Amino acid sequence: MKSVSPQRTDELVSYRRFIHKHPELKYEEKGTAGFVAKHLQSLGYTFQSGIAKTGIACLVDSGKPGKTLLVRADMDALPIFEENKVEYASIHEGVMHACGHDAHTSVLMGLASDLKENPTSFIPKGRVLLVFQPAEEGGQGADKMIEEGILEKYDVDAALALHVWNHIPVGKIGVVDGPMMAAVDEFTVTVRGISGHGAMPQHTVDPILVGSHIVTALQSIVSRNTDPLDSCVITVGAFHSGQAFNVIPETAELKGTIRTFTKEMFDRAPQLFRKVVENTAAAFGASVDIRYERTNAPTINHPSVSSIVRQAANHILGPGHVTEEGAKTMGGEDFSAFLMRVPGCYFFVGSQNESKGLIHPHHSSKFDFDESALPIGLSVLREAIRLYLESN
């Protein structure tokens, strides 16, 4: 592997452990943003801060005409109590970097150092926009930064981001063309019936019965309205109604999520959902109130850019280290907002190490990863940037 220097590797680990120890929730990343800003200032960069509350954008210009490539890292943590017994464990009770955003921020900080020390080696022409983003975990931080105009202000042509991934062994890179992560939609359905005595159901409209039929009917969207070669998941994760054993209640509430993988199914899902829910309820004489919210679109890689990432990984790690196995997931990612507007690639950096017990999944209270993924991620990212700018 064409690795980063031992000094840079030590720096990456140091950054990561500091950020891991001081996690902050979405839109509260003031300390993390301050840590990043201090680092950028020490390197002599000028940058824009306070984007979408805590976000930072730092433009690195080669001085030669070319494309502008946005490279993003997310900064927020999760509301999880950490169970790891390590010296860098969270000191903020109930808040934890349980997904790897501490790694992503650290890699981008290391990239900032490399671009300053060796600008001509890594930016042959054009510009690199380093974006430290808040609120990926359900806060739509990417959308907020876009709404505040960073794509237009910096004339962004393409976008890259990486994610450490405990479903792939350390030393491998996960890359796919096209859809890689799913859209995340959230719904709440309130079924309104007619309450009454449990012994006299003929005088009622039972919202529990109606809700149960809705839960079953929704699966017809997956089995009969989705291309079998596509992917769609509909999960009702909460169903609440009633309090007494002998009373048919007036209302029932269902909450859940819809995950879609392609733009076509993403566009169709809300209409299909409403049609099934409303018509099922109407068949039983009930009515419904629907709240349907879109968290993020599907994360869809552009083949021309994902090809560059594969090439970069092969240059750095050698043949046989790029995989698609474990690199597709119905989990969601708000980097999709960038990819809906400019071509780009989101890729996974393997971080699982069974021999060290680093096998726990993302969002687990025991999540941790092999830190040797940090220099690997930086090396591949660096090379992908060079290849993209050199060829565009």
Residue, then its C-alpha position, 0 to 999 in steps of 0.5 A: m500500500k502507498s501509505v501515508s506517513p507514520q506521522r500522519t497516521d499518528e495524527l489521524v488516530s489522535y484526531r479521531r480519539f479526541i473527537h470520539k471522546h468529545p461527541e456532539l449531537k446534530y447541530e450541536e457540533k460547536g466543539t468539533a467544529g472549533f477543533v476543525a477550525k483550529h486545525l485549518q487555521s494552523l495550516g494557514y487556510t481561510f474558510q467559511s464557518g457557521i454554515a447550517k449552524t456548525g458546518i465549515a467549507c474550506l476551498v483549496d485552489s491549485g491556481k490552475p483552471g479545472k473542476t471543483l471537487l467537493v469532499r465531505a465529512d460528517m461531524d455529528a454523533l448519536p444519542i447512545f450510551e457508550e459501553n466500550k471500555v477504552e481510554y478515548a470513550s465518550i465523556h458525554e453521557g448518552v452521546m457517542h460516535a457510534c457510526g464513524h463520523d469521528a473517523h470521517t472528520s479526522v480523515l478530512m483534517g488529515l487531507a487538509s494537511d496533505l493538500k497544504e504540504n504537497p499541493t501539486s502532488f494531490i491537486p494537479k489542477g482545479r480546486v478541492l472544497l473540504v466540507f465538514q458537515p453537521a447533522e447527518e444523523g436525521g438532521q438533513g445537514a447536507d440539505k441545509m448546507i446546500e440550501e445555504g448555497i455552497l454548491e453555487k458559491y463554490d461552483v461545485d462540479a462533483a462530490l466525494a465522501l467515504h464512510v468507515w464500514n464494519h461490514i467489510p474487513v479492514g483493507k478493502i474498499g466497497v464501491v458500487d455503481g448506481p444506488m448504494m444506500a436507500a432513501v429514508d422516508e418516515f410515516t405516521v398514520t392515525v386511523r380514526g374509527i368509532s369507539g364502543h364496547g368490545a362485546m358489541p363491535q357492530h356499533t363500532v369501526d375498529p381502528i385496530l382491525v383497520g390498522s392491522h389490514i393496513v400493515t398487511a396491505l402495505q406489503s403489497i407495495v413491495s410484492r406487487n408494485t416494485d420491480p422484483l429486481d429493485s429493492c423496497v422495504i416497508t416497516v411498521g415499527a410502532f402500533h399503538s391503540g387503546q388501553a382497556f381490554n373490553v373497549i374498542p378505541e377510537t383511534a390507532e397510530l402506526k409509525g414506520t419507514i419506507r426505504t427505496f433504492t432507485k429514483e423511480m421508486f423514490d418518486r412513486a412511493p408516497q403516492l402508492f403509500r397514500k393510495v393503499v392506506e386511504n383505500t384500505a381504511a375507507a373499505f372499513g368505514a374509517s378515515v386516516d390522517i397521514r404524516y409522510e416525511r422525506t429524510n433523504a433520497p437514495t444515494i446513487n453513485h455516478p459510474s464515471v466517478s465510482s470508476i475513478v474511486r476503484q482505480a484509486a483503490n487499485h493504485i493504493l492497495g493493489p488488485g483484489h481489494v475492491t469489493e461490492e460485497g457488503a457495500k449496498t445497504m438499505g440504510g440511509e445517508d444524506f450525502s445523497a443530497f449532493l449526489m442528486r445535484v452533482p455527479g459523485c461517489y460515496f464509498f466504504v472503507g473496510s474497518q472490521n477486524e474480527s481478530k481484535g473483536l472490532i465487529h459490532p455494527h454501526h449505531s451499536s453501543k459497542f461500536d468501534f473500528d480498526e484505526s488502520a482504516l484511517p490511513i487507508g481511507l485517506s490514501v484512497l481519497r487522496e488518490a481519487i481526488r488526484l485522478y478526478l482533477e487530472s482527468n477533468 
